[in-house]
Amino acid sequence: MQKIPEAFKNSQPGSLLKTAIMGKTADLTAVQKAIIDTLRQEGKTQKEISERIGCSQSAVSRHLSGKSVGMKKCGRKHCTTRRGDWTLRKIVEKDRFQNLEDLQKQWTESGVETSRATVNRRVREMGYRCHIPQVKPHLNQKQRQKRLTWATEKQHWTVAQWSKVLFSNESKLCMSFGNQGVRVWRKTGQREMPKCLKSSVKYPQSVMVWGAMSAAGVGPLCFIKGRVNAVSYQEILEHFMLPSAEKLYGDEDFIFQHDLAPAHSSNTTGEWFTDHGITVLNWPANSPDLNPIENLWNIVKRKLRDARPNRKKNLYVALVKSVCEMNKHKHKHNTLDELKAAIEASWASITPQQCHRLIASMPRRIEAVISAKGFPTKY
């Protein structure tokens, strides 16, 4: 039960809130409504309550009956009806990727003649906002069902069981991260202003990297040259996966995880695991949200972005340093080597605590897949 403040208990009737307006059209404040509820619970009559807080008895009655309404608001009336707004909501929900012009066209075809500005206002009033969409792998019905079945089978796995899994994956890391999702504030006529332009790189420096992680930490990175086939993948397993397992598990048994890439699922790769006596975790297709190493790749990419000179001062310092180094060594920087060094430094900075937290999230990831009925999750 809500308590009435001491300062209000001893107040004279009608003097509690002198700003209150007597009459049917008065708006009750949140404080007045709370006091009405409290006094009613204490057994006070509507007349006693109205005298105490200084409003009309009918206002108290309307609040207690749930029929209380605010004063009539001023402003221009809506040019559309509730039915028309309901139609617009259905149009939006049918295809969330339509622009205002498409929405206006379909709304007009349904019988509502209005402007794009009105469409924008109505959509925003409904609570919709224009955002950059998250990108998730496409999942067909068969893949969703396999994800759901897999998650149901693993639903009761403990964090200790997941800690026995050595997770792995490849990732492409770039010097330039593209222009996706970048927006700029500019005025009319500033479209071509240099300060408002985002530079693009036609052929950005990039490397393909293989890595592995468990609850105990990360293993050594492997920088991949060219395409990965069954032969080259088995070399990665031999020279990088086995050392990772030895570092993270010692002589203990472990389960190896990788996705269903052709090089991973080839017959010769399967024979390699059999020959080495390594158990491989069955894995559903297109399921990066179930692999915690994806979060580590995001950490590395974020650190690479943060390390880029994105302010004028940092850019100037970087340019001066680059020129000095070029003059010193009489040759251009090998930016690919610099990228690799930055990746290795970022990877080495990942702590066992971070890895353990990610492994500890596996039960929640499983529940999320089950709740989503196999569709992509927030992870």
C-alpha positions as YAML, in Angstrom:
chain: A
units: angstrom
residues:
- id: 1
  name: MET
  ca: [0.00, 0.00, 0.00]
- id: 2
  name: GLN
  ca: [1.28, 3.44, -0.89]
- id: 3
  name: LYS
  ca: [2.08, 5.78, 1.98]
- id: 4
  name: ILE
  ca: [0.85, 9.37, 2.03]
- id: 5
  name: PRO
  ca: [3.73, 11.74, 2.72]
- id: 6
  name: GLU
  ca: [3.71, 13.17, 6.24]
- id: 7
  name: ALA
  ca: [3.55, 16.69, 4.83]
- id: 8
  name: PHE
  ca: [0.23, 15.82, 3.20]
- id: 9
  name: LYS
  ca: [-1.43, 13.99, 6.11]
- id: 10
  name: ASN
  ca: [-1.83, 17.08, 8.27]
- id: 11
  name: SER
  ca: [-2.85, 19.40, 5.45]
- id: 12
  name: GLN
  ca: [-6.18, 21.18, 5.59]
- id: 13
  name: PRO
  ca: [-8.92, 19.90, 3.29]
- id: 14
  name: GLY
  ca: [-8.62, 21.44, -0.13]
- id: 15
  name: SER
  ca: [-5.15, 22.83, 0.52]
- id: 16
  name: LEU
  ca: [-3.08, 19.83, -0.58]
- id: 17
  name: LEU
  ca: [-2.48, 20.96, -4.14]
- id: 18
  name: LYS
  ca: [-3.76, 24.46, -4.65]
- id: 19
  name: THR
  ca: [-2.87, 24.28, -8.30]
- id: 20
  name: ALA
  ca: [-5.66, 21.74, -8.77]
- id: 21
  name: ILE
  ca: [-8.63, 23.08, -10.67]
- id: 22
  name: MET
  ca: [-12.11, 22.33, -9.41]
- id: 23
  name: GLY
  ca: [-14.43, 20.95, -12.05]
- id: 24
  name: LYS
  ca: [-15.13, 18.01, -14.29]
- id: 25
  name: THR
  ca: [-12.53, 18.88, -16.87]
- id: 26
  name: ALA
  ca: [-9.59, 19.16, -14.47]
- id: 27
  name: ASP
  ca: [-6.60, 16.89, -15.13]
- id: 28
  name: LEU
  ca: [-5.54, 14.92, -12.08]
- id: 29
  name: THR
  ca: [-1.81, 14.80, -11.55]
- id: 30
  name: ALA
  ca: [0.06, 11.56, -10.93]
- id: 31
  name: VAL
  ca: [0.48, 12.57, -7.26]
- id: 32
  name: GLN
  ca: [-3.25, 13.24, -6.88]
- id: 33
  name: LYS
  ca: [-4.14, 9.89, -8.44]
- id: 34
  name: ALA
  ca: [-1.75, 8.05, -6.13]
- id: 35
  name: ILE
  ca: [-3.22, 9.80, -3.07]
- id: 36
  name: ILE
  ca: [-6.77, 9.02, -4.21]
- id: 37
  name: ASP
  ca: [-5.90, 5.32, -4.46]
- id: 38
  name: THR
  ca: [-4.24, 5.33, -1.05]
- id: 39
  name: LEU
  ca: [-7.07, 7.16, 0.71]
- id: 40
  name: ARG
  ca: [-9.63, 4.87, -0.90]
- id: 41
  name: GLN
  ca: [-7.74, 1.83, 0.42]
- id: 42
  name: GLU
  ca: [-7.88, 3.42, 3.86]
- id: 43
  name: GLY
  ca: [-11.67, 3.50, 3.62]
- id: 44
  name: LYS
  ca: [-12.20, 7.19, 2.91]
- id: 45
  name: THR
  ca: [-15.33, 8.24, 1.03]
- id: 46
  name: GLN
  ca: [-15.17, 10.00, -2.31]
- id: 47
  name: LYS
  ca: [-16.34, 13.22, -0.69]
- id: 48
  name: GLU
  ca: [-13.63, 13.04, 1.97]
- id: 49
  name: ILE
  ca: [-11.01, 12.33, -0.68]
- id: 50
  name: SER
  ca: [-12.13, 15.23, -2.90]
- id: 51
  name: GLU
  ca: [-12.02, 17.61, 0.07]
- id: 52
  name: ARG
  ca: [-8.60, 16.36, 1.09]
- id: 53
  name: ILE
  ca: [-6.88, 16.83, -2.28]
- id: 54
  name: GLY
  ca: [-8.93, 19.78, -3.53]
- id: 55
  name: CYS
  ca: [-10.70, 18.45, -6.60]
- id: 56
  name: SER
  ca: [-14.28, 17.69, -7.54]
- id: 57
  name: GLN
  ca: [-15.96, 14.54, -6.27]
- id: 58
  name: SER
  ca: [-16.83, 13.58, -9.85]
- id: 59
  name: ALA
  ca: [-13.13, 13.65, -10.76]
- id: 60
  name: VAL
  ca: [-12.42, 11.23, -7.90]
- id: 61
  name: SER
  ca: [-15.29, 9.02, -9.04]
- id: 62
  name: ARG
  ca: [-14.09, 8.94, -12.66]
- id: 63
  name: HIS
  ca: [-10.56, 8.02, -11.58]
- id: 64
  name: LEU
  ca: [-11.72, 5.20, -9.30]
- id: 65
  name: SER
  ca: [-14.03, 3.83, -11.99]
- id: 66
  name: GLY
  ca: [-11.30, 3.97, -14.62]
- id: 67
  name: LYS
  ca: [-13.20, 6.48, -16.73]
- id: 68
  name: SER
  ca: [-10.93, 9.41, -16.00]
- id: 69
  name: VAL
  ca: [-9.93, 11.30, -19.11]
- id: 70
  name: GLY
  ca: [-7.69, 14.27, -19.57]
- id: 71
  name: MET
  ca: [-8.74, 17.64, -20.79]
- id: 72
  name: LYS
  ca: [-9.39, 17.94, -24.49]
- id: 73
  name: LYS
  ca: [-6.10, 18.54, -26.23]
- id: 74
  name: CYS
  ca: [-5.66, 21.34, -28.71]
- id: 75
  name: GLY
  ca: [-4.01, 21.04, -32.09]
- id: 76
  name: ARG
  ca: [-4.94, 20.05, -35.61]
- id: 77
  name: LYS
  ca: [-7.06, 16.94, -36.00]
- id: 78
  name: HIS
  ca: [-5.70, 13.85, -37.74]
- id: 79
  name: CYS
  ca: [-6.41, 13.81, -41.45]
- id: 80
  name: THR
  ca: [-6.69, 10.01, -41.35]
- id: 81
  name: THR
  ca: [-9.07, 7.67, -39.59]
- id: 82
  name: ARG
  ca: [-8.31, 4.84, -37.19]
- id: 83
  name: ARG
  ca: [-9.25, 2.37, -39.89]
- id: 84
  name: GLY
  ca: [-6.87, 4.05, -42.32]
- id: 85
  name: ASP
  ca: [-4.06, 3.96, -39.75]
- id: 86
  name: TRP
  ca: [-4.78, 0.27, -39.13]
- id: 87
  name: THR
  ca: [-4.43, -0.34, -42.87]
- id: 88
  name: LEU
  ca: [-1.06, 1.44, -42.88]
- id: 89
  name: ARG
  ca: [0.14, -0.71, -39.98]
- id: 90
  name: LYS
  ca: [-0.71, -3.84, -41.96]
- id: 91
  name: ILE
  ca: [1.16, -2.49, -44.99]
- id: 92
  name: VAL
  ca: [4.26, -1.81, -42.89]
- id: 93
  name: GLU
  ca: [4.20, -5.21, -41.20]
- id: 94
  name: LYS
  ca: [3.77, -7.00, -44.53]
- id: 95
  name: ASP
  ca: [7.21, -5.83, -45.70]
- id: 96
  name: ARG
  ca: [9.47, -4.02, -43.23]
- id: 97
  name: PHE
  ca: [11.95, -2.97, -45.95]
- id: 98
  name: GLN
  ca: [9.64, -0.60, -47.85]
- id: 99
  name: ASN
  ca: [10.54, 3.07, -48.10]
- id: 100
  name: LEU
  ca: [8.13, 5.95, -47.51]
- id: 101
  name: GLU
  ca: [7.33, 6.22, -51.21]
- id: 102
  name: ASP
  ca: [6.30, 2.55, -51.37]
- id: 103
  name: LEU
  ca: [4.20, 2.90, -48.21]
- id: 104
  name: GLN
  ca: [2.47, 6.01, -49.55]
- id: 105
  name: LYS
  ca: [1.70, 4.31, -52.87]
- id: 106
  name: GLN
  ca: [0.13, 1.26, -51.23]
- id: 107
  name: TRP
  ca: [-1.77, 3.37, -48.72]
- id: 108
  name: THR
  ca: [-3.16, 5.48, -51.56]
- id: 109
  name: GLU
  ca: [-4.20, 2.33, -53.42]
- id: 110
  name: SER
  ca: [-6.12, 1.28, -50.31]
- id: 111
  name: GLY
  ca: [-8.14, 4.51, -50.48]
- id: 112
  name: VAL
  ca: [-6.19, 6.89, -48.23]
- id: 113
  name: GLU
  ca: [-4.94, 9.97, -50.10]
- id: 114
  name: THR
  ca: [-2.13, 11.57, -48.12]
- id: 115
  name: SER
  ca: [1.44, 12.90, -48.32]
- id: 116
  name: ARG
  ca: [4.73, 11.18, -47.55]
- id: 117
  name: ALA
  ca: [5.13, 13.49, -44.55]
- id: 118
  name: THR
  ca: [1.86, 12.16, -43.11]
- id: 119
  name: VAL
  ca: [2.97, 8.59, -43.78]
- id: 120
  name: ASN
  ca: [6.20, 9.30, -41.90]
- id: 121
  name: ARG
  ca: [4.32, 10.81, -38.94]
- id: 122
  name: ARG
  ca: [1.84, 7.94, -38.70]
- id: 123
  name: VAL
  ca: [4.56, 5.30, -38.91]
- id: 124
  name: ARG
  ca: [6.55, 7.03, -36.16]
- id: 125
  name: GLU
  ca: [3.40, 7.40, -34.03]
- id: 126
  name: MET
  ca: [3.01, 3.63, -34.30]
- id: 127
  name: GLY
  ca: [6.45, 3.25, -32.73]
- id: 128
  name: TYR
  ca: [8.42, 2.33, -35.85]
- id: 129
  name: ARG
  ca: [11.85, 3.84, -36.48]
- id: 130
  name: CYS
  ca: [14.14, 3.46, -39.48]
- id: 131
  name: HIS
  ca: [17.25, 1.46, -38.52]
- id: 132
  name: ILE
  ca: [20.09, -0.32, -40.26]
- id: 133
  name: PRO
  ca: [18.96, -3.99, -40.23]
- id: 134
  name: GLN
  ca: [20.99, -6.72, -38.64]
- id: 135
  name: VAL
  ca: [22.40, -9.21, -41.12]
- id: 136
  name: LYS
  ca: [21.72, -12.86, -40.32]
- id: 137
  name: PRO
  ca: [22.26, -16.03, -42.42]
- id: 138
  name: HIS
  ca: [19.22, -17.18, -44.37]
- id: 139
  name: LEU
  ca: [17.67, -20.33, -42.92]
- id: 140
  name: ASN
  ca: [15.23, -22.48, -44.86]
- id: 141
  name: GLN
  ca: [12.61, -24.60, -43.13]
- id: 142
  name: LYS
  ca: [14.78, -27.72, -43.10]
- id: 143
  name: GLN
  ca: [17.71, -25.85, -41.57]
- id: 144
  name: ARG
  ca: [15.49, -24.25, -38.92]
- id: 145
  name: GLN
  ca: [14.12, -27.65, -37.97]
- id: 146
  name: LYS
  ca: [17.63, -29.10, -37.67]
- id: 147
  name: ARG
  ca: [18.68, -26.17, -35.47]
- id: 148
  name: LEU
  ca: [15.65, -26.71, -33.26]
- id: 149
  name: THR
  ca: [16.30, -30.46, -33.02]
- id: 150
  name: TRP
  ca: [19.97, -29.87, -32.24]
- id: 151
  name: ALA
  ca: [19.16, -27.31, -29.56]
- id: 152
  name: THR
  ca: [16.59, -29.61, -27.97]
- id: 153
  name: GLU
  ca: [19.18, -32.40, -27.79]
- id: 154
  name: LYS
  ca: [21.70, -30.06, -26.15]
- id: 155
  name: GLN
  ca: [19.16, -28.32, -23.91]
- id: 156
  name: HIS
  ca: [20.40, -29.95, -20.72]
- id: 157
  name: TRP
  ca: [24.13, -29.64, -21.36]
- id: 158
  name: THR
  ca: [25.92, -27.89, -18.51]
- id: 159
  name: VAL
  ca: [28.60, -25.23, -18.74]
- id: 160
  name: ALA
  ca: [31.09, -27.91, -17.66]
- id: 161
  name: GLN
  ca: [30.12, -30.01, -20.69]
- id: 162
  name: TRP
  ca: [30.43, -27.04, -23.04]
- id: 163
  name: SER
  ca: [33.84, -26.32, -21.53]
- id: 164
  name: LYS
  ca: [35.02, -29.60, -23.08]
- id: 165
  name: VAL
  ca: [34.31, -28.25, -26.58]
- id: 166
  name: LEU
  ca: [37.08, -26.64, -28.63]
- id: 167
  name: PHE
  ca: [35.26, -24.14, -30.89]
- id: 168
  name: SER
  ca: [36.84, -23.09, -34.19]
- id: 169
  name: ASN
  ca: [36.13, -21.06, -37.29]
- id: 170
  name: GLU
  ca: [37.66, -18.99, -40.07]
- id: 171
  name: SER
  ca: [37.11, -15.27, -40.47]
- id: 172
  name: LYS
  ca: [38.05, -12.66, -43.06]
- id: 173
  name: LEU
  ca: [39.58, -9.54, -41.51]
- id: 174
  name: CYS
  ca: [40.12, -6.34, -43.50]
- id: 175
  name: MET
  ca: [42.02, -3.09, -43.28]
- id: 176
  name: SER
  ca: [38.87, -1.31, -44.48]
- id: 177
  name: PHE
  ca: [35.52, -2.17, -42.99]
- id: 178
  name: GLY
  ca: [33.37, -0.66, -45.72]
- id: 179
  name: ASN
  ca: [30.63, 1.95, -45.55]
- id: 180
  name: GLN
  ca: [27.77, -0.22, -44.37]
- id: 181
  name: GLY
  ca: [25.64, 1.55, -41.81]
- id: 182
  name: VAL
  ca: [27.61, 4.80, -41.95]
- id: 183
  name: ARG
  ca: [25.51, 7.98, -41.87]
- id: 184
  name: VAL
  ca: [26.50, 11.62, -42.10]
- id: 185
  name: TRP
  ca: [24.89, 14.86, -40.91]
- id: 186
  name: ARG
  ca: [24.80, 17.41, -43.74]
- id: 187
  name: LYS
  ca: [22.72, 20.29, -45.03]
- id: 188
  name: THR
  ca: [21.14, 20.82, -48.43]
- id: 189
  name: GLY
  ca: [23.81, 21.35, -51.06]
- id: 190
  name: GLN
  ca: [26.56, 19.62, -49.03]
- id: 191
  name: ARG
  ca: [26.27, 16.24, -50.76]
- id: 192
  name: GLU
  ca: [29.68, 16.54, -52.46]
- id: 193
  name: MET
  ca: [31.44, 18.41, -49.64]
- id: 194
  name: PRO
  ca: [34.72, 16.59, -48.81]
- id: 195
  name: LYS
  ca: [33.85, 16.53, -45.11]
- id: 196
  name: CYS
  ca: [30.65, 14.68, -45.96]
- id: 197
  name: LEU
  ca: [32.21, 12.02, -48.20]
- id: 198
  name: LYS
  ca: [33.11, 8.50, -47.10]
- id: 199
  name: SER
  ca: [36.12, 7.07, -48.91]
- id: 200
  name: SER
  ca: [35.88, 3.58, -50.36]
- id: 201
  name: VAL
  ca: [38.63, 1.10, -51.08]
- id: 202
  name: LYS
  ca: [38.25, -0.95, -54.27]
- id: 203
  name: TYR
  ca: [40.54, -3.78, -53.21]
- id: 204
  name: PRO
  ca: [41.03, -3.54, -49.43]
- id: 205
  name: GLN
  ca: [43.84, -5.45, -47.78]
- id: 206
  name: SER
  ca: [42.38, -8.52, -46.09]
- id: 207
  name: VAL
  ca: [43.46, -11.84, -44.64]
- id: 208
  name: MET
  ca: [41.68, -15.09, -43.86]
- id: 209
  name: VAL
  ca: [42.36, -16.33, -40.35]
- id: 210
  name: TRP
  ca: [41.62, -19.61, -38.56]
- id: 211
  name: GLY
  ca: [41.39, -19.72, -34.79]
- id: 212
  name: ALA
  ca: [40.14, -21.85, -31.91]
- id: 213
  name: MET
  ca: [38.92, -21.13, -28.38]
- id: 214
  name: SER
  ca: [37.63, -22.90, -25.30]
- id: 215
  name: ALA
  ca: [36.62, -21.88, -21.79]
- id: 216
  name: ALA
  ca: [40.33, -21.81, -20.90]
- id: 217
  name: GLY
  ca: [41.36, -19.27, -23.56]
- id: 218
  name: VAL
  ca: [42.43, -19.08, -27.20]
- id: 219
  name: GLY
  ca: [44.86, -21.09, -29.31]
- id: 220
  name: PRO
  ca: [47.39, -19.88, -31.90]
- id: 221
  name: LEU
  ca: [46.12, -18.16, -35.05]
- id: 222
  name: CYS
  ca: [46.66, -19.49, -38.55]
- id: 223
  name: PHE
  ca: [46.80, -17.03, -41.46]
- id: 224
  name: ILE
  ca: [45.44, -18.77, -44.53]
- id: 225
  name: LYS
  ca: [46.80, -18.26, -48.03]
- id: 226
  name: GLY
  ca: [44.48, -18.95, -50.93]
- id: 227
  name: ARG
  ca: [41.35, -21.08, -50.83]
- id: 228
  name: VAL
  ca: [40.79, -23.70, -48.16]
- id: 229
  name: ASN
  ca: [40.33, -27.24, -49.46]
- id: 230
  name: ALA
  ca: [40.38, -30.56, -47.65]
- id: 231
  name: VAL
  ca: [44.17, -30.90, -47.90]
- id: 232
  name: SER
  ca: [45.00, -27.41, -46.65]
- id: 233
  name: TYR
  ca: [42.39, -27.70, -43.90]
- id: 234
  name: GLN
  ca: [43.94, -30.91, -42.61]
- id: 235
  name: GLU
  ca: [47.29, -29.12, -42.48]
- id: 236
  name: ILE
  ca: [45.64, -26.44, -40.33]
- id: 237
  name: LEU
  ca: [44.29, -29.14, -38.05]
- id: 238
  name: GLU
  ca: [47.69, -30.78, -37.80]
- id: 239
  name: HIS
  ca: [49.77, -27.68, -37.17]
- id: 240
  name: PHE
  ca: [47.32, -25.38, -35.34]
- id: 241
  name: MET
  ca: [44.31, -27.27, -34.00]
- id: 242
  name: LEU
  ca: [46.33, -29.97, -32.24]
- id: 243
  name: PRO
  ca: [48.66, -27.39, -30.59]
- id: 244
  name: SER
  ca: [45.56, -25.42, -29.52]
- id: 245
  name: ALA
  ca: [44.07, -28.54, -27.93]
- id: 246
  name: GLU
  ca: [47.33, -29.34, -26.17]
- id: 247
  name: LYS
  ca: [47.59, -25.80, -24.83]
- id: 248
  name: LEU
  ca: [43.99, -25.60, -23.61]
- id: 249
  name: TYR
  ca: [43.29, -29.20, -22.54]
- id: 250
  name: GLY
  ca: [46.65, -30.88, -22.01]
- id: 251
  name: ASP
  ca: [46.09, -34.64, -21.86]
- id: 252
  name: GLU
  ca: [42.33, -34.31, -21.22]
- id: 253
  name: ASP
  ca: [39.76, -35.41, -23.77]
- id: 254
  name: PHE
  ca: [37.92, -32.75, -25.74]
- id: 255
  name: ILE
  ca: [35.27, -32.41, -28.43]
- id: 256
  name: PHE
  ca: [36.10, -30.48, -31.58]
- id: 257
  name: GLN
  ca: [33.61, -28.12, -33.22]
- id: 258
  name: HIS
  ca: [33.63, -26.77, -36.75]
- id: 259
  name: ASP
  ca: [30.91, -25.81, -39.21]
- id: 260
  name: LEU
  ca: [29.76, -27.64, -42.33]
- id: 261
  name: ALA
  ca: [32.09, -25.99, -44.87]
- id: 262
  name: PRO
  ca: [33.02, -28.41, -47.71]
- id: 263
  name: ALA
  ca: [36.64, -28.70, -46.55]
- id: 264
  name: HIS
  ca: [35.41, -29.53, -43.03]
- id: 265
  name: SER
  ca: [32.88, -32.16, -44.03]
- id: 266
  name: SER
  ca: [34.90, -33.97, -46.71]
- id: 267
  name: ASN
  ca: [35.47, -37.72, -46.41]
- id: 268
  name: THR
  ca: [39.24, -37.35, -46.07]
- id: 269
  name: THR
  ca: [38.82, -34.82, -43.26]
- id: 270
  name: GLY
  ca: [36.49, -37.24, -41.49]
- id: 271
  name: GLU
  ca: [39.12, -39.94, -41.83]
- id: 272
  name: TRP
  ca: [41.73, -37.56, -40.36]
- id: 273
  name: PHE
  ca: [39.64, -37.14, -37.21]
- id: 274
  name: THR
  ca: [39.08, -40.90, -36.98]
- id: 275
  name: ASP
  ca: [42.81, -41.58, -37.30]
- id: 276
  name: HIS
  ca: [43.56, -39.09, -34.53]
- id: 277
  name: GLY
  ca: [40.78, -40.35, -32.26]
- id: 278
  name: ILE
  ca: [39.08, -36.94, -32.01]
- id: 279
  name: THR
  ca: [35.33, -36.63, -31.43]
- id: 280
  name: VAL
  ca: [33.64, -34.01, -33.63]
- id: 281
  name: LEU
  ca: [30.52, -32.20, -32.44]
- id: 282
  name: ASN
  ca: [27.63, -32.47, -34.88]
- id: 283
  name: TRP
  ca: [26.68, -28.95, -35.96]
- id: 284
  name: PRO
  ca: [23.61, -27.36, -37.62]
- id: 285
  name: ALA
  ca: [24.15, -25.42, -40.84]
- id: 286
  name: ASN
  ca: [24.22, -21.60, -40.93]
- id: 287
  name: SER
  ca: [24.47, -21.23, -37.16]
- id: 288
  name: PRO
  ca: [27.13, -18.63, -36.30]
- id: 289
  name: ASP
  ca: [24.93, -17.46, -33.42]
- id: 290
  name: LEU
  ca: [25.67, -20.77, -31.68]
- id: 291
  name: ASN
  ca: [29.44, -20.44, -32.02]
- id: 292
  name: PRO
  ca: [30.99, -18.23, -29.29]
- id: 293
  name: ILE
  ca: [34.18, -17.72, -31.31]
- id: 294
  name: GLU
  ca: [32.17, -15.36, -33.53]
- id: 295
  name: ASN
  ca: [32.10, -12.97, -30.58]
- id: 296
  name: LEU
  ca: [35.88, -13.12, -30.39]
- id: 297
  name: TRP
  ca: [36.17, -12.23, -34.08]
- id: 298
  name: ASN
  ca: [33.91, -9.24, -33.42]
- id: 299
  name: ILE
  ca: [36.19, -8.18, -30.56]
- id: 300
  name: VAL
  ca: [39.21, -8.36, -32.87]
- id: 301
  name: LYS
  ca: [37.43, -6.39, -35.61]
- id: 302
  name: ARG
  ca: [36.33, -3.75, -33.13]
- id: 303
  name: LYS
  ca: [39.90, -3.35, -31.87]
- id: 304
  name: LEU
  ca: [41.15, -3.03, -35.43]
- id: 305
  name: ARG
  ca: [38.57, -0.30, -36.09]
- id: 306
  name: ASP
  ca: [39.47, 1.51, -32.87]
- id: 307
  name: ALA
  ca: [43.16, 1.37, -33.79]
- id: 308
  name: ARG
  ca: [42.60, 3.19, -37.07]
- id: 309
  name: PRO
  ca: [43.48, 6.91, -37.08]
- id: 310
  name: ASN
  ca: [40.00, 8.41, -37.18]
- id: 311
  name: ARG
  ca: [40.75, 11.90, -35.92]
- id: 312
  name: LYS
  ca: [42.71, 14.65, -37.65]
- id: 313
  name: LYS
  ca: [45.41, 14.71, -34.99]
- id: 314
  name: ASN
  ca: [45.87, 10.94, -35.00]
- id: 315
  name: LEU
  ca: [45.84, 10.91, -38.79]
- id: 316
  name: TYR
  ca: [48.55, 13.58, -38.93]
- id: 317
  name: VAL
  ca: [50.71, 11.70, -36.42]
- id: 318
  name: ALA
  ca: [50.23, 8.45, -38.35]
- id: 319
  name: LEU
  ca: [51.17, 10.10, -41.65]
- id: 320
  name: VAL
  ca: [54.31, 11.70, -40.20]
- id: 321
  name: LYS
  ca: [55.34, 8.39, -38.65]
- id: 322
  name: SER
  ca: [54.71, 6.55, -41.90]
- id: 323
  name: VAL
  ca: [56.79, 9.03, -43.94]
- id: 324
  name: CYS
  ca: [59.65, 8.83, -41.43]
- id: 325
  name: GLU
  ca: [59.65, 5.04, -41.56]
- id: 326
  name: MET
  ca: [59.56, 5.03, -45.35]
- id: 327
  name: ASN
  ca: [62.50, 7.42, -45.54]
- id: 328
  name: LYS
  ca: [64.36, 5.36, -42.97]
- id: 329
  name: HIS
  ca: [63.94, 2.00, -44.67]
- id: 330
  name: LYS
  ca: [63.66, 3.30, -48.25]
- id: 331
  name: HIS
  ca: [60.66, 1.12, -49.02]
- id: 332
  name: LYS
  ca: [56.91, 1.18, -48.54]
- id: 333
  name: HIS
  ca: [55.19, -0.33, -45.56]
- id: 334
  name: ASN
  ca: [53.91, -3.85, -46.01]
- id: 335
  name: THR
  ca: [50.37, -3.06, -44.85]
- id: 336
  name: LEU
  ca: [49.41, -6.74, -44.94]
- id: 337
  name: ASP
  ca: [52.11, -7.56, -42.39]
- id: 338
  name: GLU
  ca: [50.91, -4.65, -40.26]
- id: 339
  name: LEU
  ca: [47.37, -5.99, -40.44]
- id: 340
  name: LYS
  ca: [48.54, -9.44, -39.36]
- id: 341
  name: ALA
  ca: [50.50, -7.95, -36.47]
- id: 342
  name: ALA
  ca: [47.46, -5.96, -35.35]
- id: 343
  name: ILE
  ca: [45.26, -9.07, -35.54]
- id: 344
  name: GLU
  ca: [47.72, -11.14, -33.52]
- id: 345
  name: ALA
  ca: [47.98, -8.40, -30.89]
- id: 346
  name: SER
  ca: [44.20, -8.15, -30.61]
- id: 347
  name: TRP
  ca: [43.83, -11.94, -30.42]
- id: 348
  name: ALA
  ca: [46.54, -12.20, -27.75]
- id: 349
  name: SER
  ca: [44.76, -9.59, -25.63]
- id: 350
  name: ILE
  ca: [41.68, -11.82, -25.26]
- id: 351
  name: THR
  ca: [41.58, -13.15, -21.70]
- id: 352
  name: PRO
  ca: [40.52, -16.58, -20.39]
- id: 353
  name: GLN
  ca: [37.81, -14.77, -18.40]
- id: 354
  name: GLN
  ca: [36.27, -13.44, -21.62]
- id: 355
  name: CYS
  ca: [36.35, -16.93, -23.13]
- id: 356
  name: HIS
  ca: [34.77, -18.50, -20.06]
- id: 357
  name: ARG
  ca: [31.93, -15.96, -20.10]
- id: 358
  name: LEU
  ca: [31.22, -16.80, -23.73]
- id: 359
  name: ILE
  ca: [31.19, -20.54, -23.07]
- id: 360
  name: ALA
  ca: [28.91, -19.92, -20.07]
- id: 361
  name: SER
  ca: [26.44, -18.31, -22.50]
- id: 362
  name: MET
  ca: [25.89, -21.58, -24.39]
- id: 363
  name: PRO
  ca: [22.84, -22.70, -22.34]
- id: 364
  name: ARG
  ca: [21.24, -19.31, -23.01]
- id: 365
  name: ARG
  ca: [22.02, -19.59, -26.72]
- id: 366
  name: ILE
  ca: [20.36, -23.01, -26.78]
- id: 367
  name: GLU
  ca: [17.24, -21.66, -25.05]
- id: 368
  name: ALA
  ca: [17.16, -18.73, -27.48]
- id: 369
  name: VAL
  ca: [17.12, -21.09, -30.48]
- id: 370
  name: ILE
  ca: [14.31, -23.12, -28.93]
- id: 371
  name: SER
  ca: [12.31, -19.96, -28.14]
- id: 372
  name: ALA
  ca: [12.85, -18.71, -31.71]
- id: 373
  name: LYS
  ca: [11.77, -22.11, -33.11]
- id: 374
  name: GLY
  ca: [15.03, -22.43, -35.02]
- id: 375
  name: PHE
  ca: [15.16, -18.90, -36.40]
- id: 376
  name: PRO
  ca: [18.27, -16.72, -35.89]
- id: 377
  name: THR
  ca: [18.76, -15.33, -32.39]
- id: 378
  name: LYS
  ca: [20.29, -12.16, -30.94]
- id: 379
  name: TYR
  ca: [23.66, -13.87, -30.42]
...
